[in-house]
Amino acid sequence: MINLYEQLEGVEDHYIQLTKQLADPEVIADTNRLLALSKEEGNLRETIDTYRKYKKAVEEYQEVEEMLQGSLEPDMEELAKEEHDTLMQEKEALEEQLKILLLPKDENDEKNIIMEIRGAAGGDEAQLFAGDLFHMYQKYADNQGWKTEIIEASTSDAGGYKEIIFAIQGNNVYSKLKYESGAHRVQRVPETESQGRIHTSTATVVVMPEAEDVEVNLDANDIRVDIFRASGAGGQHVNMTDSAVRLTHLPTGIVVSMQDERSQIKNREKAMKVLLARVNDYYIQQAQAEVDAERKSAVGTGDRSERIRTYNFPQGRVTDHRVHLTLHKLEQVLNGDLDEIIETLIIEDQTKKLENM
């Protein structure tokens, strides 16, 4: 605990300096600096509060230990032993909490996300399942007080989605949904199945932190813009105006097409938003691949073709294969009750990172 203690002393010293700067009239007059320092202070507050509780628990623990080394009346000795045990448990619990708070922060955790869901193996049933997943995440977002906005959707004749791209905006969205990338499997009897046989279908989910232009530093010369006439559903403007936009990022070969809006400008804005996220995600995945050992030990950052979860309708269960968690509440999960699954994934991820510290 000595290294951790020394590290926390340094963090507390820095926090004290931050609070002094926040009271400085020059800082208060500089809006951008004030916002940056306020954000840093807010990020450190929980760590410092926990550290101060830990120091108090250590001090009280040492005082009780000194008392037990002296001569005490039997009744007082019994009370001191009980307090000694309680303070030891509190001290150890705070130590573990501090270790987690000192884990390297994912710089993307506070960001909004762009999520892409596609029907994969299973035809119409896979596309219906893609729709189920979209509604699941939409309801989870509603429960969290987040905002969901569909960017592009390609519906199937059966009523699901061949592909749907949407944004979720709110507090710390990526920190909770970053583990959802991967292949999701459904086992159920399709409505069109006359023999009552269970079919297995899959849909893929990709979660990307929303990126700003300055983060990925896209060069306009690296982006090819094609304008073409929209096709498919969309009203009378379809096939009448050149409103559809296709952006190609030449260095990576990433292509984004958008035609949902009547306006070419709006389609271009939406396409650029998705392109930024995809290019940013491409470089994130490359960086993770370079540190392969760390990537394998982390939860939810491996191969995106990996089957991560099964939704079994006949048994009413959901199983997350990464953490071997099975819940017999399929209906609630599909209605957005993802808290237990996500919390388990976060704890598993933190545990593995602590093992590697």
C-alpha positions in Angstrom: 0.0 0.0 0.0 3.0 2.3 0.3 3.2 3.1 -3.4 -0.5 3.7 -3.6 -0.4 5.9 -0.5 2.5 8.0 -2.0 0.6 8.3 -5.3 -2.5 9.5 -3.5 -0.6 12.1 -1.5 0.5 13.6 -4.8 -3.0 13.5 -6.1 -4.3 15.3 -3.0 -1.6 18.0 -3.3 -2.6 18.5 -6.9 -6.3 18.7 -5.9 -5.5 21.4 -3.3 -3.7 23.4 -5.9 -6.7 23.1 -8.2 -9.2 24.4 -5.6 -6.9 27.4 -5.0 -6.8 28.1 -8.7 -10.6 27.9 -9.0 -10.8 30.7 -6.4 -8.3 32.9 -8.3 -10.1 35.9 -9.9 -7.9 35.6 -13.0 -9.1 32.0 -13.5 -12.7 32.9 -12.9 -12.5 35.6 -15.6 -11.1 33.1 -18.1 -14.2 30.9 -19.0 -12.3 28.2 -20.9 -9.7 27.8 -18.2 -12.3 27.8 -15.5 -14.3 25.1 -17.3 -11.2 22.9 -17.8 -10.1 23.2 -14.2 -13.7 22.7 -12.9 -13.9 19.5 -14.9 -10.6 18.2 -13.6 -11.6 19.1 -10.0 -14.9 17.2 -10.5 -13.1 14.1 -11.9 -10.8 14.0 -8.9 -13.4 14.8 -6.2 -14.5 11.2 -5.5 -10.9 10.0 -5.3 -10.0 12.7 -2.8 -13.1 12.2 -0.7 -12.4 8.4 -0.6 -8.7 9.0 0.2 -9.6 11.3 3.1 -12.0 8.7 4.5 -9.2 6.2 4.2 -6.7 8.3 6.1 -9.2 8.9 8.9 -9.9 5.1 9.1 -6.1 4.4 9.2 -5.6 6.9 12.0 -8.5 5.5 14.0 -7.3 2.0 13.4 -3.8 2.8 14.7 -5.3 4.5 17.8 -7.3 1.4 18.6 -4.2 -0.8 18.0 -2.3 1.3 20.5 -5.1 1.0 23.0 -5.1 -2.8 22.7 -1.4 -2.9 23.4 -2.0 -1.3 26.8 -3.9 -2.5 29.8 -7.7 -2.4 29.5 -10.6 -3.5 31.5 -12.2 -6.7 30.0 -15.3 -4.8 28.9 -13.3 -2.1 27.2 -10.9 -4.6 25.6 -13.9 -6.4 24.0 -15.3 -3.2 22.6 -11.8 -2.2 21.4 -11.4 -5.5 19.6 -14.8 -5.1 17.9 -13.9 -1.6 16.8 -10.5 -2.8 15.6 -12.2 -5.4 13.4 -14.7 -2.9 12.0 -12.0 -0.4 11.2 -9.8 -3.0 9.5 -12.7 -4.0 7.2 -13.5 -0.4 6.4 -9.8 0.3 5.7 -9.5 -2.7 3.4 -12.7 -1.8 1.6 -11.5 1.8 1.0 -8.1 0.5 -0.2 -9.9 -1.6 -2.9 -12.1 1.4 -3.8 -9.0 3.6 -4.2 -7.3 1.1 -6.4 -10.2 1.2 -8.8 -10.4 5.0 -8.7 -6.7 5.2 -9.6 -7.1 2.9 -12.6 -6.2 4.6 -15.9 -9.3 6.4 -17.2 -10.6 5.7 -20.6 -10.6 9.1 -22.3 -13.7 8.2 -24.2 -15.9 7.3 -21.2 -17.6 10.6 -21.0 -18.4 10.8 -24.7 -21.7 10.3 -26.5 -21.7 7.3 -28.9 -22.8 6.2 -32.4 -24.1 2.7 -32.5 -24.6 0.5 -35.5 -26.8 -2.6 -35.5 -27.0 -4.9 -38.5 -29.0 -8.1 -39.1 -26.4 -10.8 -39.8 -27.0 -14.6 -40.1 -30.6 -15.6 -40.3 -32.3 -13.5 -42.9 -35.6 -11.9 -41.9 -35.3 -13.2 -38.4 -31.9 -11.6 -37.9 -33.2 -8.3 -39.1 -36.2 -8.5 -36.7 -33.8 -9.2 -33.9 -31.7 -6.2 -35.0 -34.9 -4.2 -34.4 -35.4 -5.8 -31.0 -31.8 -4.8 -30.0 -32.4 -1.2 -31.2 -35.5 -0.9 -29.1 -33.7 -2.5 -26.1 -30.9 0.1 -26.3 -33.4 2.9 -26.9 -35.3 1.9 -23.7 -32.1 1.6 -21.7 -31.1 5.1 -22.9 -34.6 6.4 -21.8 -34.1 4.9 -18.4 -30.7 6.7 -18.1 -32.2 10.0 -19.1 -30.2 9.9 -22.4 -31.3 11.1 -25.9 -31.5 8.8 -28.9 -31.4 10.0 -32.5 -31.7 7.8 -35.6 -29.1 8.8 -38.2 -29.8 6.2 -40.9 -32.0 3.2 -41.1 -32.6 0.6 -43.7 -35.8 -1.4 -42.9 -36.6 -4.9 -44.0 -39.9 -6.2 -45.5 -40.3 -8.3 -42.4 -40.4 -5.2 -40.2 -36.9 -5.2 -38.7 -33.7 -3.5 -39.7 -31.1 -4.5 -42.2 -29.0 -1.8 -40.7 -29.7 1.1 -38.2 -27.2 3.8 -37.2 -28.1 6.0 -34.3 -26.6 8.4 -31.8 -27.0 8.3 -28.0 -26.3 11.5 -26.1 -26.0 12.0 -22.3 -23.7 11.6 -19.4 -20.9 9.0 -19.6 -22.7 7.0 -22.4 -19.6 5.3 -23.7 -18.5 4.2 -20.3 -21.6 2.0 -20.0 -22.3 0.9 -23.6 -18.7 0.3 -24.8 -19.0 -3.4 -23.8 -21.9 -4.0 -26.2 -19.8 -4.4 -29.4 -19.9 -7.9 -30.8 -22.2 -10.5 -32.2 -25.6 -11.0 -30.3 -27.4 -14.3 -30.9 -31.1 -15.0 -30.6 -32.7 -18.4 -30.2 -36.5 -18.5 -30.8 -39.3 -19.9 -33.0 -39.9 -17.5 -35.8 -43.5 -16.5 -36.5 -43.2 -18.1 -40.0 -42.0 -21.4 -38.6 -44.9 -23.9 -39.0 -43.0 -26.8 -37.4 -42.3 -24.9 -34.2 -38.5 -25.4 -34.6 -36.1 -23.1 -32.8 -34.0 -21.0 -35.1 -30.7 -19.3 -34.2 -29.9 -15.9 -35.8 -27.4 -13.2 -35.1 -27.1 -9.4 -35.3 -23.9 -7.4 -34.9 -23.5 -4.3 -32.7 -20.7 -1.8 -33.0 -20.3 1.0 -30.4 -18.1 4.0 -31.3 -17.3 7.1 -29.2 -18.6 10.2 -31.0 -15.6 12.0 -32.4 -14.9 15.6 -33.2 -13.0 16.7 -36.3 -10.1 17.9 -34.2 -9.7 14.5 -32.6 -9.1 12.5 -35.8 -7.7 15.5 -37.8 -9.4 14.6 -41.0 -7.9 16.2 -44.1 -10.5 17.4 -46.6 -8.2 16.2 -49.3 -8.5 12.6 -47.9 -12.3 12.6 -48.3 -14.0 12.0 -51.6 -17.5 13.3 -51.8 -20.0 11.8 -54.3 -23.5 13.3 -54.7 -26.2 11.1 -56.3 -29.9 10.6 -56.5 -31.6 9.0 -53.6 -33.5 5.7 -54.0 -35.9 3.7 -52.0 -38.3 4.9 -49.3 -38.3 8.6 -48.6 -41.2 10.3 -50.3 -41.6 12.3 -53.5 -38.2 13.9 -53.4 -36.6 10.5 -54.0 -35.3 10.2 -57.6 -36.1 13.9 -58.2 -33.2 15.6 -56.5 -29.5 14.8 -56.1 -29.6 14.8 -52.3 -27.9 11.6 -51.3 -24.2 11.9 -50.2 -21.4 9.3 -50.1 -18.2 10.1 -48.3 -15.1 8.0 -48.8 -12.1 8.3 -46.5 -9.3 7.4 -48.9 -6.5 6.4 -46.3 -8.8 3.8 -44.6 -11.3 3.0 -47.4 -14.2 3.7 -45.0 -17.4 4.7 -46.9 -20.5 6.3 -45.5 -23.7 6.9 -47.5 -26.6 9.0 -46.3 -29.9 9.7 -48.0 -32.5 9.9 -45.3 -32.9 13.7 -45.4 -34.3 15.8 -48.3 -31.5 18.2 -48.0 -28.1 17.4 -49.4 -26.5 19.6 -46.7 -28.2 17.7 -43.9 -27.2 14.3 -45.4 -23.6 15.5 -45.7 -23.6 16.6 -42.0 -25.0 13.2 -40.9 -22.5 11.3 -43.1 -19.6 13.4 -41.7 -20.7 12.6 -38.2 -20.7 8.9 -38.8 -17.4 9.0 -40.9 -15.6 10.8 -38.0 -16.8 8.2 -35.6 -15.8 5.3 -37.8 -12.4 6.7 -38.7 -11.7 7.5 -35.0 -12.8 3.9 -34.1 -10.6 2.5 -36.8 -7.5 4.1 -35.2 -8.7 3.1 -31.7 -8.9 -0.5 -32.8 -5.5 -0.3 -34.5 -4.0 1.0 -31.3 -5.6 -1.8 -29.2 -4.3 -4.4 -31.7 -0.8 -3.2 -31.1 -1.1 -3.9 -27.4 -2.5 -7.4 -27.9 -2.0 -8.7 -24.4 -3.9 -5.9 -22.8 -6.6 -6.2 -25.4 -7.2 -9.9 -24.7 -7.4 -9.2 -20.9 -10.0 -6.4 -21.3 -13.7 -7.1 -21.5 -15.5 -6.2 -24.6 -12.6 -4.8 -26.6 -11.7 -8.0 -28.5 -12.8 -9.3 -31.9 -16.1 -7.8 -32.9 -17.2 -10.9 -34.6 -17.0 -12.7 -31.3 -20.4 -14.0 -29.9 -20.8 -12.0 -26.7 -24.4 -12.7 -25.7 -27.3 -15.1 -26.3 -31.0 -14.3 -25.9 -32.9 -17.6 -25.5 -36.7 -17.1 -25.8 -37.9 -20.7 -25.0 -36.0 -20.6 -21.7 -36.6 -16.9 -21.1 -32.9 -16.3 -20.4 -30.0 -14.0 -21.4 -26.4 -15.2 -21.1 -23.3 -13.0 -21.5 -20.6 -15.4 -22.5 -17.7 -13.1 -21.5 -18.5 -13.1 -17.8 -20.6 -16.4 -17.7 -23.6 -14.5 -16.4 -27.1 -15.9 -17.0 -30.2 -14.1 -16.1 -33.7 -15.6 -16.4 -35.4 -12.3 -17.2 -35.3 -12.0 -21.0 -38.4 -9.8 -21.2 -37.0 -7.2 -18.7 -33.7 -7.1 -20.5 -35.3 -6.5 -23.9 -37.3 -3.7 -22.2 -34.0 -2.0 -21.3 -33.1 -3.5 -18.0 -29.4 -3.9 -18.7 -28.0 -2.6 -15.4 -27.0 -5.9 -13.9 -25.3 -7.1 -17.1 -23.4 -3.8 -17.6 -22.4 -3.5 -13.9 -21.0 -7.1 -14.0 -19.0 -6.3 -17.2 -17.6 -3.1 -15.6 -16.6 -5.0 -12.4 -15.0 -7.8 -14.5 -13.1 -5.2 -16.6 -11.8 -3.4 -13.4 -10.8 -6.7 -11.8 -8.7 -7.7 -14.8 -7.1 -4.3 -15.0 -6.3 -4.5 -11.2 -4.6 -7.9 -11.8 -2.4 -6.3 -14.4 -1.4 -3.3 -12.3 
